[in-house]
C-alpha cells in the first residue's frame, strides 16, 4: 500500500490500469520502482554498447507497457483468454528478437541476442557464444523444416515456428514478476 500513495490519483493512472491490467496499487509499486531505477528522473536511459553508443529513453508509460507482459494470468481466466495471453506474451518475446520487424528472426538477429546474453557476463567469448547460437539455430531449423538438403537455406524463425518450438512451455504462467504486489519502497533504500 505504501507505493500507492506516491502515485497521483488522476485519470492517467486509471487509464494505465485499463490499458495494462494492473491495479492502482501495482501501478504505485511500479512507479516507485521506476523512480528508483531512473534515480528520480522522468525517463530511464539505456546506453547501448552497439550502434555507436546510442541512447534510448523510456518514460513511465512505456515502462508499464513492457511490465504488463509479465503479469501473471488471473485465476478466473477462460481457456481462450489463457491462450490469448500466451500468444501475446510469445509475440512480445518474438519481437524482442526480430529487431528489424520483418516477421522473421534471422540467424544474425539470433546470434546478436545470444552473444549479448552470453558474452557480456564474461563467462564466454564471442566466438563461443556465436557457436552456441549457430547450433541452436540449426536445431530450430530441423524442428521447423525437418530434413534439409545441404543446398537449402533456412531463412529464420517465423512467429508460427516460434509457437511450434515453444508449444510445451507454459509461458503464460511462467513469464511473470513476483514483486508486483510488494511495496518496493523498502527494497532499495
C-alpha positions in Angstrom: 0.0 0.0 0.0 2.9 2.4 0.6 3.7 2.7 -3.1 0.1 3.6 -3.9 0.3 7.0 -2.1 3.2 8.2 -4.1 1.3 8.0 -7.4 -1.0 10.9 -8.1 -4.6 9.6 -8.3 -5.6 11.1 -11.6 -7.3 9.8 -14.7 -4.0 9.0 -16.4 -3.3 6.3 -13.8 -6.8 4.9 -14.2 -6.1 4.9 -18.0 -2.9 3.0 -17.3 -4.8 0.5 -15.2 -7.3 0.0 -18.0 -4.6 -0.4 -20.7 -2.2 -2.7 -18.7 -4.5 -4.7 -16.4 -2.5 -3.5 -13.3 -4.3 -2.4 -10.2 -3.7 1.2 -8.9 -1.7 -0.3 -6.1 0.5 -2.3 -8.5 1.0 0.9 -10.6 2.0 2.7 -7.4 4.6 0.0 -6.7 5.9 0.0 -10.2 6.0 3.8 -10.2 8.2 3.6 -7.0 10.4 1.0 -8.7 10.7 3.2 -11.9 11.7 6.2 -9.8 14.4 4.1 -8.1 15.7 2.8 -11.4 15.7 6.2 -13.0 17.2 8.0 -10.0 14.0 10.1 -9.7 14.2 11.2 -13.4 11.2 11.1 -15.8 12.9 8.6 -18.1 15.1 5.5 -17.9 18.1 5.6 -20.1 19.6 2.6 -21.9 23.1 3.2 -23.0 23.7 0.6 -25.7 27.1 -0.7 -26.5 26.4 -1.4 -30.1 25.2 1.2 -32.6 27.7 3.9 -31.7 26.6 4.4 -28.1 23.0 5.3 -28.9 20.8 6.2 -26.0 17.2 5.1 -25.7 14.9 6.6 -23.1 11.6 5.3 -21.9 9.1 7.0 -19.8 6.9 5.5 -17.1 4.0 4.7 -19.5 6.4 2.7 -21.8 7.8 1.0 -18.7 4.3 0.0 -17.6 3.5 -1.3 -21.0 6.6 -3.6 -21.0 6.0 -4.7 -17.5 2.4 -5.6 -18.4 3.7 -8.5 -20.4 5.0 -10.0 -17.2 1.6 -10.0 -15.4 0.6 -13.5 -14.2 -2.6 -14.9 -15.5 -5.7 -14.3 -13.4 -7.2 -17.3 -11.6 -10.6 -17.0 -13.3 -9.4 -16.9 -16.9 -11.1 -19.0 -19.5 -9.1 -21.3 -21.7 -9.5 -18.9 -24.6 -8.3 -16.0 -22.5 -5.3 -18.0 -21.3 -4.4 -19.0 -24.9 -4.6 -15.3 -26.0 -2.4 -14.3 -23.1 0.1 -16.9 -24.2 0.1 -15.6 -27.7 0.6 -12.0 -26.6 3.5 -13.0 -24.3 5.1 -15.1 -27.1 4.6 -12.3 -29.6 6.4 -9.9 -27.2 9.3 -12.4 -26.8 9.4 -12.9 -30.6 9.5 -9.2 -31.3 12.4 -8.7 -28.9 14.5 -11.0 -31.2 13.1 -9.8 -34.5 15.0 -6.5 -34.4 14.2 -5.4 -37.9 10.5 -6.2 -37.5 10.3 -8.2 -40.8 8.5 -11.2 -39.2 11.5 -13.5 -39.1 14.2 -14.0 -36.6 17.3 -14.5 -38.7 20.5 -16.2 -37.7 22.2 -12.8 -37.4 19.5 -11.4 -35.1 19.6 -14.6 -33.0 23.4 -14.5 -32.9 23.3 -10.9 -31.7 20.9 -11.8 -28.8 22.9 -14.9 -27.7 26.2 -13.0 -27.9 24.8 -10.2 -25.9 23.5 -12.5 -23.2 26.4 -14.9 -23.0 29.5 -12.9 -23.8 28.6 -9.8 -21.6 28.8 -11.9 -18.5 32.4 -12.6 -19.3 31.9 -16.4 -18.9 32.1 -17.0 -22.7 34.0 -15.3 -25.5 32.0 -14.0 -28.5 33.1 -16.9 -30.7 31.8 -19.5 -28.3 28.5 -17.6 -28.0 28.3 -17.4 -31.8 28.9 -21.2 -31.9 26.1 -21.8 -29.4 23.7 -19.5 -31.4 24.6 -21.3 -34.7 24.0 -24.7 -33.1 20.7 -23.6 -31.6 19.5 -22.2 -35.0 20.4 -25.5 -36.7 18.2 -27.3 -34.1 15.4 -24.9 -34.7 15.7 -25.4 -38.5 15.5 -29.1 -38.1 12.4 -28.8 -35.9 10.7 -26.2 -38.2 11.7 -27.6 -41.6 12.5 -31.3 -41.0 15.3 -32.7 -43.0 17.1 -30.1 -45.1 19.3 -30.7 -48.1 22.9 -29.2 -48.0 22.0 -26.6 -50.6 18.8 -25.4 -48.7 18.9 -22.2 -46.7 16.9 -21.6 -43.6 15.5 -18.1 -43.7 14.9 -17.9 -40.0 12.2 -18.4 -37.3 8.7 -17.1 -38.2 6.2 -16.5 -35.5 4.4 -19.7 -36.4 7.7 -21.6 -36.0 8.3 -19.8 -32.7 4.8 -21.0 -31.5 5.7 -24.6 -32.5 9.1 -24.6 -30.8 7.6 -23.3 -27.5 4.4 -25.4 -27.7 5.0 -27.4 -24.5 6.2 -24.5 -22.3 3.6 -22.9 -20.1 4.8 -19.3 -20.8 1.6 -17.6 -19.7 2.2 -18.5 -16.1 6.0 -18.7 -16.0 6.6 -15.3 -17.6 5.7 -13.1 -14.7 7.2 -10.9 -12.0 6.5 -11.8 -8.4 7.2 -8.4 -6.9 4.2 -6.7 -8.4 2.3 -7.0 -5.1 5.2 -5.9 -3.0 5.8 -2.5 -1.7 9.1 -1.6 -3.5 9.9 1.4 -1.2 11.5 -1.0 1.2 13.6 -2.9 -1.4 16.2 -0.3 -2.3 16.8 2.4 0.3 
